[in-house]
């Protein structure tokens, strides 16, 4: 049977936890707070008890708190949600709130997630930068999972092939975009990469969904799991049509001059 904590153990848990613990009534009035409110936000218990719980919340998030209270008043289940807490010094902390009703009281656990939110924001920023770089350089990424056997195309790869972002082809469909003269080569190097881990770097002709002929540089390499087995093949595809045409023009010019 699961062990049951004594009242003294529960009190210790409440007092020593680094998470924010508090009790509020169904109108949102703070009834009790643990010491973490003071250590993290700088508010003493005396400064908070008897006041509305929104006193520590960023005004932008008041509607979130009010909506949660309304649902709790209806005795509905409220899933964890995120708001910004403001410390006495004005510092902003992201917290994830998990409320649970018990009789006439709502018990709240609030966990600080500021670092996670910063990491998520940085990730989104990086993704935007990669998107800008991909669109500027006309390059996109792709990978094929060996277990599933299905390619996964980035939005830029889709644009290069003239299909809508989010389109995910089969391997046969992906190879089918290559011009007939290029299909044997891409089939050969891709198979060698899947089976033997041989990387490839090729310049091949692709025919887009709209029938436009373009030249691409396609690079692929094998990814191995902890057992050394090939789990994925990943790579990039770049539209090099203009570069290839420029090289051909220079070659033709050089031939005429010699």
Buried (B, 14 or more C-beta within 10 A) or exposed (E): EEEEEEEEEEEEEBEEBEBBBBBBEBEBEBBBBBBBBBEBBBBEBEBBBEEBBBEBBBEEBEEBBEEBBEBBEEEEEBEEBBBBBBBEEEEEBBBBBBBEBEEEBBBBBBBBBBEEBEEEEEEEEEEEEBBEEBEEEBBBBBBBBBEEEEBBBBBBBBBBBBBEEEBEBEBEEBBEBBBEEBBEBBBEBBEBBBEEBBEBEBBBBBBBEEEEEBBBBBBBBBBEEEEEEBBBBBBBBBBBBEBBEEEEEEEEEEEEEE
